[in-house]
Amino acid sequence: MTDFTPLRSVLYMPSSNERALEKAKTIACDGLIFDLEDAVAPDAKVGARANAVAAVQSGEYGRRTLTIRVNGLGTEWHDDDIATAAAAGPDAIVVPKVNSADEVRELVEAMERAGAPAHTKLWAMIETPVAILDALSIARGSNRLGAFVLGTNDLVKELYAEHVPGRAPILPSLHTALLAGRAAGIAVIDGVYNNVKDTDGFLAECEQGRVMGFDGKTLIHPGQVEGANEAFAPSTAAVEDARGLIQAWEDGKGAGVVTYNGKMVENLHVESAQRVLSIHEAISALA
């Protein structure tokens, strides 16, 4: 088994909203993104920065993965955001619109100058055509890069596409980002679903993301957490099947061909089953 950090549900929280930050302590999401960018008005950004740092350092969010999304490269807030966030030592710093491996290295250098501890990773938001086309070089830009976060709203906008059920206009982009992330060994987190009242549409998109291979989904409302947690967790049947397959493999060592439920078992199936159990055990440890 390998260490696994569940990222089924990663919830954006506006860091300018102190009431929301307090509520987040009780929400059963796997991760939080304390947002300094889109969710925060220009005149509230300095205060939001201080709130995000206080939240990260409070020790009051349990086992959740805590991240801070800074304002993008080239904005007037970016340099101070990076320096302050890095010094605070969250699990990761999320940066919007990362478009090249050079930008990855620039961001990592800025984090390290500011004294970011070793555990603080960079999460790159992939949300432009050039980022999709250069996804593999971005993913391999630094050992400190820990995840891709898909910015699907911006990607749809940049492609002049439309939001439609099934996401056909951006499926090639999603697959490309997944391929690059898996090749580099980093997590890949799906984009948000905009209509918080459309539960059926949201759950369908979670299911689509899971079968495609995403680790989890970014969320914009606490009401989406339960659905994402269920969708991206192995089912009871999947866990039982994984255990049975591994047992059959162990029992059949040295016997030549091993079968389970009528299907031939190879090492690749065992590795997949072990991953299912790793995810299940990591999720169980959060309870």
Secondary structure, 3 states (H helix, E strand, C coil): CCCCCCCCEEEEEECCCHHHHHHHHHCCCCEEEEECCCCCCHHHHHHHHHHHHHHHHCCCCCCCEEEEECCCCCCCCHHHHHHHHHHHCCCEEEECCCCCHHHHHHHHHHHHHCCCCCCCEEEEEECCHHHHHCHHHHHCCCCCEEEEEECHHHHHHHCCCCCCCCCHHHHHHHHHHHHHHHHHCCEEEECCCCCCCCHHHHHHHHHHHHHHCCCEEEECCHHHHHHHHHHCCCCHHHHHHHHHHHHHHHHCCCCCCEEECCEEECHHHHHHHHHHHHHHHHHHHHC
